[in-house]
Amino acid sequence: MTGYAIAQLRFTDRAAYDRYQTRFMEVFRRHPGRLLAADESPQVIEGQWDRQKVVLMSFPDEATVHGWAQSPEYQEISKDRRADADTAVLLAQGLQ
């Protein structure tokens, strides 16, 4: 069943995040996932949202999401993201 990774970010050090972002696709392409959205100005339709960016990725299944997120190469570049952004990452299971 498809696994969706949803990241919500609030920047604290934009320069460090930019370093992460320049390396992200190189690492992401090594895994069987699709980047569906990466938006720094999403529209809030309802409620309050205190973040600055949302990222939506799809993977063939939950195990693949974990494989990407825990891979050594992603963990290496994630040091910059963790240092520069308050981030919440969710894993949602698809319906089909």
Number of C-alpha atoms within 10 A of each C-alpha: 12 17 22 23 20 17 16 21 20 17 18 14 15 15 12 17 20 14 15 21 15 10 14 15 11 12 15 17 11 11 15 14 20 14 15 11 14 15 13 14 10 14 8 8 7 6 5 7 11 8 17 15 17 19 17 17 18 23 22 15 16 18 13 17 22 14 13 19 16 12 13 12 16 19 14 13 18 19 13 19 23 18 16 21 19 15 17 12 13 12 15 13 15 14 7 6
